[in-house]
């Protein structure tokens, strides 16, 4: 018995000793190291066992520093992992997020950018460089040829004092973008246009909040255009959802918006001098980018998206190298390219827009002041709210568009002045399909699969 115990002890001792010297790189399992960090610093680290399985930390005990944040950075960086800090004592293990920086690093980058220009003249020079290099990064300089096909229109219906008509545009040969056009039921003269790109929320553009927004904008007196993200909604008839996570998605969504605007501005009732764009989350990122690239857009309102430390959590926002333009840029500098066109930034306290009043807005105010127009950039901050496009985000949007485009806000308010969305009919999803309930009306020339799409950009 004593012999057996002795052998087991020696085996255990030799294995432990072998793992605790330079010959074996002082290795420990990542899971064990994270457990030791929790004990040492009295914190909780949430992680999936699959993320840490079969991973070993070299020189594990040498990686400890004076605080938990520095220690975790030392441990996780070689694995391309990081933690998100949920509160003072709770962390969550995540894959490395190239698009999400610390607030401090984001602010430092923004300060470095701000030091590059001191007046309108120096800023205009940089803006021209940024615009050209972003177009090149997106591989749309020059723009691909536009197909000659006509816009497909379907299922026009009248719902009280507004109408909806579904549409599809061939934006590249065999590639279609689908959406719905909301208009006032009665139109007199020229009326404004509001592009409403979708964000990464469930139920796509068919969500009630999206329908409320577009229908209410139509009731206010605008042409409001809702359309699919690439490889979402009806775009999935051609491309599976996985294709949305590919870098070229960013280029396609920019091209989609350009093609849609090309069409909408040919309508006899469209006022080319009053064109706006407003999206939330990923749609907010597209709002910022499109306003920077397309001078036809006269007013913008990015919602729950703009941040100096968040570059966009999807390749459709940061997949193409637009952020390397001009030697390096960020979303806030790109947003500043809207100046002096009016801009409303809607932010909240529970996502990456939490610091907008303290960090992003002073920068934007300075940029607009180069034109003597600092009052034209505004912020509505909702510190107790989170990441959505709810009524408290839609309300300032309606007021902003009405005020800048000379529209009568009374068309969408109650007698007491509150925004009234009760006259909006929430439709079933298939009512907004242009290609039929099962995609049976998809044009015969429609391509299928990402490879066919990617070939169009090989020599562009």
C-alpha positions as CSV (number, residue, x, y, z in Angstrom):
1,X,0.0,0.0,0.0
2,X,2.8,2.4,1.0
3,X,4.6,1.6,-2.3
4,X,1.5,2.4,-4.3
5,X,1.0,5.8,-2.5
6,X,4.7,6.6,-3.0
7,X,4.5,5.9,-6.7
8,X,1.3,8.0,-7.1
9,X,3.0,10.9,-5.2
10,X,6.1,10.7,-7.4
11,X,4.0,10.7,-10.6
12,X,2.0,13.6,-9.4
13,X,5.0,15.5,-8.2
14,X,7.0,14.9,-11.4
15,X,4.1,16.0,-13.6
16,X,3.5,19.2,-11.5
17,X,7.2,20.0,-11.3
18,X,7.6,19.4,-15.1
19,X,4.8,21.9,-15.7
20,X,6.4,24.6,-13.5
21,X,9.7,25.2,-15.1
22,X,11.0,27.0,-18.2
23,X,11.6,23.8,-20.1
24,X,7.8,23.3,-20.1
25,X,7.1,27.1,-20.4
26,X,5.4,27.1,-17.0
27,X,2.3,25.9,-18.8
28,X,-1.2,25.7,-17.1
29,X,-4.6,25.0,-18.7
30,X,-6.4,28.2,-19.5
31,X,-9.5,27.0,-17.5
32,X,-7.3,26.6,-14.4
33,X,-5.7,29.9,-14.9
34,X,-9.1,31.7,-15.2
35,X,-10.2,29.9,-12.0
36,X,-7.1,31.1,-10.2
37,X,-7.7,34.7,-11.4
38,X,-11.2,34.6,-10.0
39,X,-9.9,33.5,-6.6
40,X,-7.0,35.9,-6.5
41,X,-9.0,39.0,-7.5
42,X,-12.4,38.0,-6.1
43,X,-14.2,38.3,-9.4
44,X,-16.4,36.1,-11.6
45,X,-15.4,35.3,-15.2
46,X,-18.2,33.8,-17.3
47,X,-17.1,31.5,-20.1
48,X,-18.2,28.5,-22.1
49,X,-16.0,25.5,-21.5
50,X,-15.8,25.0,-25.3
51,X,-13.9,28.3,-25.5
52,X,-11.1,27.2,-23.2
53,X,-10.9,23.5,-24.0
54,X,-7.4,22.3,-24.9
55,X,-5.9,25.7,-24.5
56,X,-2.7,26.2,-22.4
57,X,-1.2,29.3,-21.0
58,X,2.6,29.6,-21.4
59,X,4.4,31.2,-18.4
60,X,1.0,31.3,-16.7
61,X,2.2,32.5,-13.3
62,X,4.4,35.2,-14.8
63,X,1.4,36.9,-16.4
64,X,-0.1,38.3,-13.2
65,X,-0.1,42.1,-12.7
66,X,-1.3,44.5,-10.1
67,X,-4.9,44.4,-11.2
68,X,-7.4,42.0,-12.8
69,X,-7.7,43.9,-16.1
70,X,-4.0,44.0,-16.9
71,X,-3.7,40.4,-15.8
72,X,-6.5,39.2,-18.0
73,X,-5.1,41.1,-21.0
74,X,-1.7,39.5,-20.4
75,X,-3.3,36.0,-20.3
76,X,-5.8,36.3,-23.1
77,X,-4.1,38.3,-25.8
78,X,-2.1,35.3,-27.2
79,X,-5.4,33.5,-27.7
80,X,-7.0,36.4,-29.5
81,X,-9.5,36.6,-26.7
82,X,-10.7,39.3,-24.4
83,X,-13.2,40.0,-21.6
84,X,-16.1,42.3,-21.5
85,X,-16.5,43.9,-18.1
86,X,-20.2,43.7,-17.1
87,X,-19.7,45.3,-13.7
88,X,-16.9,45.8,-11.1
89,X,-16.8,42.1,-10.3
90,X,-18.1,40.3,-13.3
91,X,-16.4,39.6,-16.7
92,X,-17.4,37.6,-19.7
93,X,-14.9,35.8,-21.9
94,X,-15.2,36.7,-25.6
95,X,-13.3,36.2,-28.8
96,X,-11.1,39.2,-29.7
97,X,-13.2,42.0,-31.1
98,X,-11.2,44.0,-33.5
99,X,-14.1,46.5,-33.8
100,X,-14.5,47.2,-30.1
101,X,-11.9,49.2,-28.2
102,X,-11.8,50.5,-24.7
103,X,-13.4,53.9,-24.1
104,X,-10.0,55.3,-23.3
105,X,-8.4,54.0,-26.5
106,X,-11.3,55.3,-28.6
107,X,-11.1,58.7,-27.1
108,X,-7.4,58.9,-27.6
109,X,-7.8,58.0,-31.2
110,X,-10.5,60.7,-31.7
111,X,-8.2,63.2,-30.0
112,X,-5.4,62.3,-32.4
113,X,-7.7,62.7,-35.4
114,X,-8.9,66.1,-34.1
115,X,-5.3,67.3,-34.0
116,X,-5.0,66.9,-37.8
117,X,-7.1,70.0,-38.6
118,X,-7.8,73.3,-37.1
119,X,-10.1,75.0,-39.6
120,X,-12.5,74.4,-42.5
121,X,-9.8,74.5,-45.1
122,X,-7.6,71.8,-43.5
123,X,-10.6,69.7,-42.7
124,X,-12.0,69.9,-46.3
125,X,-8.7,68.6,-47.6
126,X,-8.7,65.6,-45.3
127,X,-12.4,65.0,-46.0
128,X,-11.7,64.7,-49.8
129,X,-8.9,62.2,-49.1
130,X,-11.2,60.2,-46.8
131,X,-14.0,60.1,-49.2
132,X,-11.9,58.9,-52.2
133,X,-10.0,56.3,-50.2
134,X,-13.2,54.9,-48.6
135,X,-14.8,54.5,-52.1
136,X,-11.6,52.7,-53.1
137,X,-11.7,50.5,-50.0
138,X,-15.3,49.5,-50.8
139,X,-14.2,48.7,-54.4
140,X,-16.7,51.1,-56.0
141,X,-14.4,53.7,-57.4
142,X,-15.6,53.9,-60.1
143,X,-19.1,52.7,-59.5
144,X,-20.0,49.4,-61.3
145,X,-22.3,49.9,-64.2
146,X,-26.0,50.1,-63.4
147,X,-28.3,47.4,-64.9
148,X,-30.8,48.8,-67.3
149,X,-33.8,46.8,-65.9
150,X,-36.8,48.6,-64.6
151,X,-37.7,48.7,-60.9
152,X,-40.1,46.0,-59.9
153,X,-43.2,47.3,-58.1
154,X,-45.8,45.1,-56.4
155,X,-48.8,45.0,-54.0
156,X,-49.6,48.7,-53.6
157,X,-52.1,49.2,-50.7
158,X,-53.7,52.1,-49.0
159,X,-53.8,52.1,-45.2
160,X,-55.7,55.2,-44.1
161,X,-53.7,58.3,-44.9
162,X,-50.6,56.5,-46.3
163,X,-49.7,54.0,-48.9
164,X,-47.2,51.2,-49.1
165,X,-45.7,49.6,-52.3
166,X,-43.1,46.9,-52.4
167,X,-40.2,47.2,-54.7
168,X,-37.1,45.4,-56.0
169,X,-34.1,47.0,-57.8
170,X,-31.5,45.1,-59.8
171,X,-28.4,46.8,-58.3
172,X,-25.9,44.5,-60.0
173,X,-26.5,42.0,-62.8
174,X,-28.7,39.4,-61.3
175,X,-28.5,40.9,-57.7
176,X,-31.7,42.4,-56.3
177,X,-32.4,44.5,-53.2
178,X,-36.0,44.5,-52.0
179,X,-38.0,46.8,-49.8
180,X,-41.1,48.9,-49.3
181,X,-41.9,52.5,-50.2
182,X,-44.3,54.4,-47.8
183,X,-45.9,57.6,-49.1
184,X,-48.7,59.9,-48.0
185,X,-52.0,58.9,-49.6
186,X,-52.5,62.4,-50.9
187,X,-49.4,64.2,-52.3
188,X,-49.2,67.8,-53.5
189,X,-46.1,69.1,-55.1
190,X,-42.6,67.9,-54.1
191,X,-42.1,66.0,-50.8
192,X,-39.0,64.9,-48.9
193,X,-37.3,61.5,-49.1
194,X,-36.2,59.5,-46.0
195,X,-34.1,56.4,-46.5
196,X,-34.6,53.9,-43.6
197,X,-31.8,51.2,-43.7
198,X,-32.4,48.3,-41.3
199,X,-30.3,47.3,-38.3
200,X,-29.4,43.9,-37.0
201,X,-32.6,43.3,-35.0
202,X,-34.7,40.1,-35.2
203,X,-37.6,40.0,-37.7
204,X,-35.6,42.3,-40.1
205,X,-37.4,45.3,-41.5
206,X,-40.8,43.6,-40.9
207,X,-40.6,44.5,-37.2
208,X,-43.4,46.7,-35.7
209,X,-41.0,49.4,-34.7
210,X,-39.7,49.7,-38.4
211,X,-43.3,49.8,-39.7
212,X,-44.3,52.4,-37.1
213,X,-41.4,54.6,-38.1
214,X,-41.8,54.4,-41.9
215,X,-45.6,54.7,-41.8
216,X,-45.4,57.7,-39.4
217,X,-42.8,59.4,-41.6
218,X,-45.2,58.9,-44.6
219,X,-48.1,60.4,-42.6
220,X,-45.8,63.3,-41.7
221,X,-45.4,64.0,-45.4
222,X,-42.3,62.1,-46.7
223,X,-41.4,59.2,-49.0
224,X,-40.0,56.7,-46.5
225,X,-38.0,53.8,-47.9
226,X,-37.4,50.6,-45.9
227,X,-35.1,48.0,-47.4
228,X,-33.4,44.7,-46.6
229,X,-29.9,44.2,-45.3
230,X,-27.7,42.0,-47.6
231,X,-28.5,38.3,-47.0
232,X,-31.4,39.2,-44.7
233,X,-35.1,39.3,-45.6
234,X,-35.8,38.6,-49.3
235,X,-32.1,38.9,-50.1
236,X,-31.9,35.4,-48.5
237,X,-33.6,34.0,-51.6
238,X,-30.2,34.6,-53.3
239,X,-27.7,34.5,-50.5
240,X,-27.8,32.5,-47.2
241,X,-27.5,34.4,-43.9
242,X,-23.9,33.3,-43.6
243,X,-23.0,35.6,-46.5
244,X,-24.0,38.6,-44.4
245,X,-21.0,37.9,-42.3
246,X,-18.6,38.4,-45.2
247,X,-16.8,41.7,-45.8
248,X,-18.3,42.4,-49.2
249,X,-21.7,42.8,-47.4
250,X,-20.6,46.3,-46.6
251,X,-20.0,47.2,-50.2
252,X,-23.3,45.7,-51.3
253,X,-25.3,47.6,-48.7
254,X,-23.7,50.9,-49.8
255,X,-24.5,50.0,-53.4
256,X,-28.0,49.0,-52.5
257,X,-28.6,52.5,-51.0
258,X,-27.1,54.3,-53.9
259,X,-29.3,52.4,-56.4
260,X,-32.4,52.9,-54.3
261,X,-31.7,56.6,-54.1
262,X,-31.1,56.8,-57.8
263,X,-34.5,55.4,-58.4
264,X,-36.5,57.3,-55.7
265,X,-35.1,60.6,-56.9
266,X,-36.6,60.0,-60.4
267,X,-40.1,60.0,-58.9
268,X,-41.9,63.2,-59.9
269,X,-43.0,63.9,-56.3
270,X,-39.5,63.4,-54.8
271,X,-37.8,66.6,-53.6
272,X,-34.1,66.2,-54.4
273,X,-33.2,69.1,-52.1
274,X,-34.8,67.4,-49.0
275,X,-33.2,63.9,-48.7
276,X,-32.6,62.3,-45.3
277,X,-31.3,59.0,-44.0
278,X,-31.9,57.4,-40.6
279,X,-31.1,53.9,-39.4
280,X,-30.4,52.3,-36.0
281,X,-27.6,50.0,-34.9
282,X,-26.0,48.6,-38.1
283,X,-28.4,50.8,-40.0
284,X,-26.9,53.7,-38.1
285,X,-23.5,52.8,-39.3
286,X,-24.7,52.7,-42.8
287,X,-26.4,56.1,-42.2
288,X,-23.1,57.6,-41.2
289,X,-21.2,56.1,-44.1
290,X,-23.7,57.0,-46.8
291,X,-23.9,60.6,-45.6
292,X,-20.1,60.8,-45.9
293,X,-20.1,59.4,-49.4
294,X,-23.2,60.8,-51.0
295,X,-23.8,64.5,-51.2
296,X,-27.4,64.0,-52.2
297,X,-28.2,63.3,-48.6
298,X,-29.0,66.6,-46.8
299,X,-29.9,65.4,-43.4
300,X,-28.9,62.3,-41.3
301,X,-29.9,60.7,-38.0
302,X,-27.8,57.8,-36.8
303,X,-29.6,56.0,-33.9
304,X,-27.9,54.0,-31.2
305,X,-24.8,53.5,-33.3
306,X,-22.2,56.3,-33.2
307,X,-19.2,55.7,-31.0
308,X,-15.5,56.5,-30.9
309,X,-14.7,53.0,-29.5
310,X,-17.1,50.8,-31.5
311,X,-16.4,50.4,-35.2
312,X,-19.3,48.1,-35.9
313,X,-19.8,44.5,-34.7
314,X,-20.6,43.1,-38.2
315,X,-18.5,42.9,-41.4
316,X,-21.3,44.8,-43.1
317,X,-20.1,47.8,-40.9
318,X,-16.3,47.3,-40.8
319,X,-15.5,44.4,-43.1
320,X,-14.0,46.4,-45.9
321,X,-10.9,48.6,-44.9
322,X,-12.7,51.9,-44.9
323,X,-11.2,52.7,-41.4
324,X,-7.7,52.7,-42.9
325,X,-8.5,55.7,-45.1
326,X,-6.4,58.8,-44.6
327,X,-3.9,56.9,-42.5
328,X,-6.6,55.7,-40.1
329,X,-10.1,57.0,-39.2
330,X,-13.1,56.1,-37.0
331,X,-16.8,56.3,-37.2
332,X,-17.0,59.7,-35.5
333,X,-14.7,61.3,-38.0
334,X,-16.6,59.7,-40.8
335,X,-19.8,61.2,-39.2
336,X,-18.2,64.6,-39.2
337,X,-18.0,64.4,-43.0
338,X,-21.8,65.3,-42.9
339,X,-21.0,68.8,-41.7
340,X,-22.5,71.3,-42.2
341,X,-25.6,69.3,-43.1
342,X,-28.0,68.8,-40.1
343,X,-27.4,65.7,-38.0
344,X,-29.2,64.2,-35.1
345,X,-27.3,61.7,-33.0
346,X,-29.6,59.5,-30.8
347,X,-27.7,57.7,-28.0
348,X,-28.4,55.7,-24.8
349,X,-26.8,54.7,-21.6
350,X,-26.6,50.9,-22.1
351,X,-24.6,50.3,-25.2
352,X,-21.5,51.8,-26.9
353,X,-23.2,55.2,-27.4
354,X,-23.1,55.7,-23.6
355,X,-20.4,58.4,-23.8
356,X,-21.8,60.5,-26.7
357,X,-22.6,63.6,-24.6
358,X,-19.1,63.7,-23.1
359,X,-16.8,62.5,-26.0
360,X,-18.4,62.4,-29.4
361,X,-20.6,65.5,-29.3
362,X,-17.8,68.0,-28.3
363,X,-15.8,66.7,-31.2
364,X,-18.7,67.0,-33.6
365,X,-19.6,70.5,-32.4
366,X,-16.1,71.6,-33.1
367,X,-16.2,70.2,-36.6
368,X,-19.5,71.9,-37.3
369,X,-18.1,75.1,-35.9
370,X,-15.6,75.2,-38.7
371,X,-18.6,76.2,-40.9
372,X,-20.2,78.4,-38.2
373,X,-23.0,75.8,-37.9
374,X,-22.4,74.0,-34.6
375,X,-26.2,74.3,-33.8
376,X,-26.9,72.0,-36.7
377,X,-25.6,68.9,-34.9
378,X,-27.8,67.7,-32.1
379,X,-27.8,64.9,-29.6
380,X,-30.7,63.2,-27.8
381,X,-29.3,61.1,-25.0
382,X,-31.4,58.6,-23.2
383,X,-29.3,57.4,-20.2
384,X,-31.7,54.9,-18.8
385,X,-32.5,53.2,-22.2
386,X,-30.9,50.5,-24.2
387,X,-30.2,49.4,-27.7
388,X,-33.4,49.6,-29.7
389,X,-35.4,51.9,-32.0
390,X,-38.3,52.5,-29.6
391,X,-40.8,55.3,-29.4
392,X,-38.4,57.5,-27.4
393,X,-35.9,57.2,-30.2
394,X,-38.5,57.7,-33.0
395,X,-40.0,60.8,-31.4
396,X,-36.9,63.0,-31.7
397,X,-36.4,61.7,-35.2
398,X,-39.9,62.8,-36.3
399,X,-39.4,66.2,-34.8
400,X,-35.9,66.6,-36.3
401,X,-37.1,65.8,-39.8
402,X,-40.2,68.0,-39.5
403,X,-38.2,70.9,-38.2
404,X,-35.5,70.8,-40.9
405,X,-37.8,69.9,-43.8
406,X,-40.6,72.3,-42.9
407,X,-43.3,69.7,-42.3
408,X,-46.4,70.0,-40.1
409,X,-45.8,67.9,-37.0
410,X,-49.5,68.2,-36.1
411,X,-50.2,65.5,-38.8
412,X,-48.8,62.9,-36.4
413,X,-49.5,64.3,-32.9
414,X,-52.5,64.2,-30.6
415,X,-54.3,67.4,-29.4
416,X,-51.9,67.5,-26.4
417,X,-48.8,67.4,-28.7
418,X,-47.8,63.7,-28.2
419,X,-46.6,61.6,-31.1
420,X,-49.5,59.5,-32.3
421,X,-48.7,56.2,-34.0
422,X,-52.1,54.6,-33.4
423,X,-53.1,55.2,-37.0
424,X,-50.4,52.8,-38.2
425,X,-51.4,49.4,-39.4
426,X,-48.9,46.7,-38.5
427,X,-48.8,44.3,-41.4
428,X,-47.9,40.6,-41.6
429,X,-44.4,39.9,-42.9
430,X,-45.5,38.4,-46.2
431,X,-47.4,41.6,-47.1
432,X,-44.1,43.3,-47.6
433,X,-42.6,40.6,-49.9
434,X,-42.1,41.6,-53.5
435,X,-41.1,38.2,-54.8
436,X,-44.1,36.2,-53.5
437,X,-44.6,34.1,-50.3
438,X,-42.1,31.4,-51.4
439,X,-39.9,33.5,-53.7
440,X,-41.7,32.2,-56.8
441,X,-41.5,35.7,-58.4
442,X,-37.7,36.1,-58.1
443,X,-36.5,37.1,-61.6
444,X,-35.0,34.3,-63.7
445,X,-31.7,36.0,-64.0
446,X,-31.2,36.1,-60.3
447,X,-27.8,34.7,-59.3
448,X,-27.5,32.3,-56.3
449,X,-24.5,32.2,-53.9
450,X,-21.7,34.4,-52.9
451,X,-19.1,33.1,-55.4
452,X,-21.1,34.5,-58.3
453,X,-21.4,37.8,-56.6
454,X,-17.7,38.0,-55.6
455,X,-16.6,37.5,-59.2
456,X,-18.1,40.8,-60.1
457,X,-15.5,42.6,-58.0
458,X,-12.4,40.7,-59.0
459,X,-11.3,43.2,-61.6
460,X,-13.3,46.2,-60.5
